[in-house]
Amino acid sequence: MTKRSRTAALAIVGAASFALAGCREEQVDARAFPDVNSCQAAVGPDSLFSAQDCTDAFDEAQQLHAETAPRYDSLEVCEEQYGEGNCGSEAQATSGGSGSIFMPLIAGMLLGNMLGGRGVGAQPMYRNSDGRFTTPGGGTSYANNTGKAKIGAQAFAKAPTTIGKPPMTRATATTRGGFGSTGGQRGFGT
């Protein structure tokens, strides 16, 4: 191989490595909490967020829950996906809505320190029938609803709204595999 060919080959390999590095999803520092009080108790001098951020994030998670939580036509179908006792009527879960539509109950919240000065992002978390936790968009399940980890910023993307959409039936939940049944699995460290 000539010197010119070797230089060209190295330039191509270097450019390809740089391009692949640019394709990696940005990672954010995230924390999971079972409730707002746990979040506020974790605030300290080295925290990624303040007690007010906890309150605001929990409010945001509740709003996202009302807008994006999966909805089912029966309690039984919901509990097949999320486990016994982890679902309630839409009226119970959102303080409004229908008593004949069922959705998972919030089992925690996921907070992320968004890069680029975009503040704190939040997502509600639900317990699955296998005991793991997921957000409304599914995609990734987590071993627990406490701890911290670096996760992809995409975990904080808003899931599609489910308000006004037909609730999932046993057939559609089975076809789709429910929410949160596919994708990666992660655990939060402490």
N, C-alpha and C positions, 0 to 999 in steps of 0.2 A: 504494500500500500504506500502510495507516495505521501509526502508531507502535506500536500494540498488536500488529498482525499481524506487523510486522517483529521485535518482541521475541519473540513466540511462535515465529516461524520460526527465529530465532537460537538460541533455547533448544532447539528440536528438533534442529537441526544439531549443536549442542554436545553434547547428550545422546547422539546417535547416534555421534559421534566418540569420546566417552568409552566407550561400550559396545563399539565395535569395538576400541579399544585394549585393553580388558579381555579380548578374545577371542584376542589374540596369545599364542602359546605362549611360555612363559618360556625365555629363552636362558641357556645355561651356558657357562662357559669350558671348553674341552675340549682335550686333547692326545692325539695318537696316537703310539704307540711300537712298534717291531718286537719288542721283548723287554724284560724287566724291567731288564736292565743299562743299556739306553739311557735308560730312565725315571730310574733312580737317578743316572746321569751328568748328567742335566738338572736335578737338584735344586740350587737356589741360594737366595740370600736373598729373591728375589722370586717364588719358585716357588709354585704353587697347592697343592702337596702335598710331603710329605717322602719320604725314602728308604723309610721303613716303609710309607707309603701306597702306594708303588710295589709293594712286596712283597705287601701285602694285596690290592691291586687286581688284580695278576697272578693271585694265588690265586683271587680271585673270578671273574675272566675264565675261568680253567681250569674252575672248577666250573660256570659257566654254559654253557661249551662242552660239557661232559659231559651236561648236562641238556637243552640247547636246540638244539644243532647239527642241521642237516638231516641226515637219514639216508637212504641209498640202498641198493637191493638189489644193485648191482654197482659195481665200481670204474669201469667205463666210463661209466655214467650220472653218477656223481659228477664225474668228470673232464670230462664235457661241460659241466657247470655251472661248475666251478672251475678247470679247466685241468689239463693233464698234470703229474703230480708234486705236486699240491696236495691230494690226498686220501689217506686211509689207512683201514685197517680200524678198526672201532669199538674193537677190542682194542688196536690200536696208538695210536689217537688219545686214548683215555681210560684206558689201563692197566687195561682190563677189558672186559667186554662180549663181543660176538660177532665172530668173524673173517669172518662172511659178510654183515655190514652195513658199509657204507662211509660216511664222513663227511669233510668238509673238515678240513684241518689248520689249526691256529691260525697266522696270519701276522702277528699283532700284537695290541695291545690299545688300546682307546679309554678314556680316563679323563676324567671330568668333575667339576668342582668344583660339587657340587649346592647349589642355593640353599636358604636357610632353615635352614642349619646341619645339613643331612643328610649331610655328609661327602663322600667321594669315591665316585663311581659308576664302574663298569667294565663293559666289554663285550669279548668276544673279537672279533677281526677275521679275515676270510677273504679270500684273493685269488680274484677271479672269473676266468672264462676269458678275459675281455677285459683282464685286468691291473689292474682296479680292485679296491677293497676294500669289504667290507660286513660288517655285524654279523648275528647269527643271525636277527633279525626281518626282515632285508632293508629295504625301504622307501627307504633312501638308500645310494648308493654313494659312495665317496671316491676321489680320484685317487691317494692314496698312504697309507702307514701311518706317516708321520712328520709332525710339525708341530702347529700349534695353530689353533683357530678357535672362534667362538661358534656353537653348534648348539642345536637345540631339546632341551629336557630329555627329551622323549619318546624320543630316541635311546637312552636308558638304561633304558627300560622292558623288563622281562624278557619275552623271547619265550616262546611256549607250549612246554611240555616235549615232547620227542620220544622220551623213554625209554619203551619198551614199546609205541610206536605202530608200525604197519606201515611199513617203509621205503618211500620213493618209488621207483616203477618209472620206466622211460623214459616211459611214457604219462602218469603223474601228474606227473612233473617237467616234461614238455612242456606239459601242460594248465595247470599253475600257473605256468609260465615259470621254474621253479626258485625259489630264494630270492634276493632282492636284485636281481632283474632289472627291477623297476619302482620308481617313486618318483624322488626328486630325486637330483642328483649334486652333489657338493661337492669342493672341494680344500682341503687343509690348507695354511695359510701356515707360514712358519717363524718 
